[in-house]
Amino acid sequence: MIDFNAFLQIMLYICLIVLIIILIILGIRLIRTLKKVDDVIDDVNLKMGKVGGLFEIIDKTTDYASLISDKALGVISSLINVFIKKKKGRGNDEEE
């Protein structure tokens, strides 16, 4: 008859073997999943590279439009300042 300690060791070894087999299967599935994720990331990077040129054109266009609007606002504000100074100058002349 097998004593109790030997039986527990055999059960422990069987559980460890089953655990190792399960971990190997999970590792293989994880590797397959990571390969699929890597393929998806490569595909997204390729598509973003194609769209990146469009975003660069849009960025340059908005920068140019911003530059033009800033200059236009600067000219308009300087013209307004000139008119305000002329009116203040005329107002002082009338008071004298």
GICOR-V327070 format. One record per residue. N is the residue number from 1. SS is DSSP state (H for helix, E for strand, C for the rest). Layout:
N:SS + N:SS
//
This chain:
1:C + 2:C + 3:C + 4:H + 5:H + 6:H + 7:H + 8:H + 9:H + 10:H + 11:H + 12:H + 13:H + 14:H + 15:H + 16:H + 17:H + 18:H + 19:H + 20:H + 21:H + 22:H + 23:H + 24:H + 25:H + 26:H + 27:H + 28:H + 29:H + 30:H + 31:H + 32:H + 33:H + 34:H + 35:H + 36:H + 37:H + 38:H + 39:H + 40:H + 41:H + 42:H + 43:H + 44:H + 45:H + 46:H + 47:H + 48:H + 49:H + 50:H + 51:H + 52:H + 53:H + 54:H + 55:H + 56:H + 57:H + 58:H + 59:H + 60:H + 61:H + 62:H + 63:H + 64:H + 65:H + 66:H + 67:H + 68:H + 69:H + 70:H + 71:H + 72:H + 73:H + 74:H + 75:H + 76:H + 77:H + 78:H + 79:H + 80:H + 81:H + 82:H + 83:H + 84:H + 85:H + 86:H + 87:H + 88:H + 89:H + 90:H + 91:H + 92:H + 93:H + 94:H + 95:H + 96:C
//
